[in-house]
Amino acid sequence: MVEHKKIVTKIQIRFRDIDAMGHVNNAVYLTYFEEGRKEFVRSLFGIVQPDEYNFILAHIACDFLRPITISDTVILEIWVGEIGKKRFDFIYRLLKQGVDENDSSICANGRSVQVFYDYQQNTTLAIPAHIREKLTEYSGEATADR
């Protein structure tokens, strides 16, 4: 696996995230991915207000591997996959931590496609060079194993 930087975020599981089967509802996993995107752009670009976002979400997918319950300690890893002229991928790994911090199991893997966008002109844009440079620092491909 190619070494690259990742943003790691602890996920706070809320009571409302739990469904009738006693585990986190599948739709909530995408909210956890959203929290990762929020932390990524805050950490790298200082973006905290929604109107400062310069990309739109074009596609998102999730592979559910293990259930998460309210008592689990969960972290999300996020990094960048493929970078194109106008688009880039975020890669997500949702991990349940065991008793030992080094003991974790993958609960979900995901990928989303973001497209650079000018909201004033309602058009896509090429990724600016300074942003591409920062994204490249976090670029790598997801693997099924840890």
C-alpha positions as CSV (number, residue, x, y, z in Angstrom):
1,M,0.0,0.0,0.0
2,V,1.2,3.5,-0.9
3,E,1.8,5.6,2.2
4,H,-0.2,8.8,2.4
5,K,-1.6,11.1,5.0
6,K,-5.1,10.5,6.4
7,I,-7.4,12.5,8.5
8,V,-8.7,10.5,11.5
9,T,-11.9,11.5,13.3
10,K,-13.5,10.0,16.3
11,I,-17.2,9.4,15.7
12,Q,-19.7,10.2,18.4
13,I,-22.5,7.6,18.2
14,R,-25.8,9.2,19.1
15,F,-28.9,7.4,20.5
16,R,-30.8,8.5,17.4
17,D,-28.3,6.7,15.2
18,I,-29.5,3.3,16.5
19,D,-32.3,1.4,14.7
20,A,-34.8,-1.2,15.9
21,M,-32.2,-4.0,15.5
22,G,-29.9,-2.2,18.0
23,H,-27.2,-1.1,15.6
24,V,-26.4,2.0,13.7
25,N,-28.8,2.4,10.7
26,N,-27.2,2.1,7.3
27,A,-28.1,5.6,6.2
28,V,-26.2,7.1,9.2
29,Y,-22.9,5.7,7.9
30,L,-23.1,8.3,5.1
31,T,-23.6,11.0,7.8
32,Y,-20.4,9.7,9.5
33,F,-18.6,10.1,6.1
34,E,-20.0,13.6,5.9
35,E,-18.4,14.3,9.3
36,G,-15.1,13.1,7.8
37,R,-15.4,15.4,4.8
38,K,-16.2,18.3,7.1
39,E,-13.1,17.6,9.2
40,F,-10.9,17.1,6.1
41,V,-11.7,20.5,4.6
42,R,-11.5,22.2,8.0
43,S,-8.1,20.7,8.7
44,L,-6.6,21.3,5.2
45,F,-8.3,24.4,3.9
46,G,-9.7,26.1,7.0
47,I,-13.2,25.9,5.6
48,V,-15.9,25.9,8.4
49,Q,-18.9,27.6,6.8
50,P,-21.1,25.8,4.2
51,D,-20.9,28.7,1.8
52,E,-17.1,28.3,1.6
53,Y,-17.3,24.8,0.1
54,N,-16.0,24.9,-3.4
55,F,-17.1,21.4,-4.5
56,I,-20.3,19.4,-4.8
57,L,-20.9,15.8,-3.9
58,A,-21.5,13.9,-7.2
59,H,-21.6,10.3,-6.0
60,I,-21.2,8.2,-2.8
61,A,-21.0,4.5,-2.1
62,C,-20.6,2.4,1.0
63,D,-19.8,-1.2,1.7
64,F,-21.2,-2.3,5.0
65,L,-19.0,-5.0,6.6
66,R,-19.8,-5.1,10.4
67,P,-22.6,-3.6,12.5
68,I,-21.9,-0.8,14.9
69,T,-23.7,-0.5,18.3
70,I,-24.1,2.5,20.6
71,S,-21.4,1.2,23.0
72,D,-18.7,0.9,20.3
73,T,-15.7,3.2,20.0
74,V,-15.6,4.2,16.3
75,I,-13.1,6.2,14.2
76,L,-13.3,7.3,10.6
77,E,-10.2,7.5,8.4
78,I,-10.5,9.7,5.3
79,W,-8.0,10.3,2.5
80,V,-8.0,11.1,-1.2
81,G,-8.2,8.6,-4.0
82,E,-8.1,9.5,-7.7
83,I,-7.7,13.2,-8.6
84,G,-8.9,14.3,-12.0
85,K,-9.1,17.7,-13.8
86,K,-12.3,18.8,-12.1
87,R,-13.0,15.9,-9.6
88,F,-11.4,14.0,-6.8
89,D,-12.4,11.0,-4.7
90,F,-12.6,10.7,-1.0
91,I,-11.9,7.2,0.5
92,Y,-13.4,6.3,3.8
93,R,-12.7,3.6,6.4
94,L,-15.0,3.3,9.4
95,L,-13.2,1.3,12.2
96,K,-14.5,-0.2,15.5
97,Q,-11.8,-0.1,18.1
98,G,-11.3,-3.1,20.3
99,V,-9.9,-3.2,23.9
100,D,-6.4,-2.5,22.6
101,E,-6.1,0.7,20.4
102,N,-4.1,-1.4,17.9
103,D,-7.0,-3.9,17.7
104,S,-9.6,-2.6,15.3
105,S,-12.0,-4.1,12.8
106,I,-13.3,-2.4,9.6
107,C,-17.1,-1.8,9.7
108,A,-17.4,0.0,6.4
109,N,-15.5,1.2,3.4
110,G,-16.7,4.0,1.2
111,R,-15.9,6.3,-1.7
112,S,-17.3,9.6,-2.8
113,V,-16.7,11.8,-5.9
114,Q,-16.5,15.5,-5.4
115,V,-16.6,18.0,-8.3
116,F,-15.2,21.5,-8.1
117,Y,-18.0,23.9,-8.6
118,D,-18.7,27.6,-8.9
119,Y,-22.0,28.3,-7.2
120,Q,-22.3,31.8,-8.6
121,Q,-21.8,30.7,-12.2
122,N,-23.5,27.3,-11.7
123,T,-20.6,25.5,-13.5
124,T,-17.8,23.0,-12.8
125,L,-14.3,24.2,-12.5
126,A,-10.8,22.8,-12.8
127,I,-9.2,22.1,-9.5
128,P,-6.8,25.0,-8.7
129,A,-3.1,24.0,-8.5
130,H,-2.7,24.9,-4.8
131,I,-5.7,22.7,-3.9
132,R,-4.5,19.9,-6.1
133,E,-1.1,20.0,-4.4
134,K,-2.7,19.6,-0.9
135,L,-5.0,16.9,-2.1
136,T,-2.1,15.0,-3.5
137,E,-0.4,14.8,-0.1
138,Y,-3.4,12.7,1.1
139,S,-3.8,10.6,-2.1
140,G,-3.7,6.8,-2.0
141,E,-6.0,3.9,-2.6
142,A,-8.1,2.1,-0.1
143,T,-7.3,-1.5,0.8
144,A,-9.5,-4.2,2.3
145,D,-7.0,-5.1,5.0
146,R,-5.5,-2.9,7.8
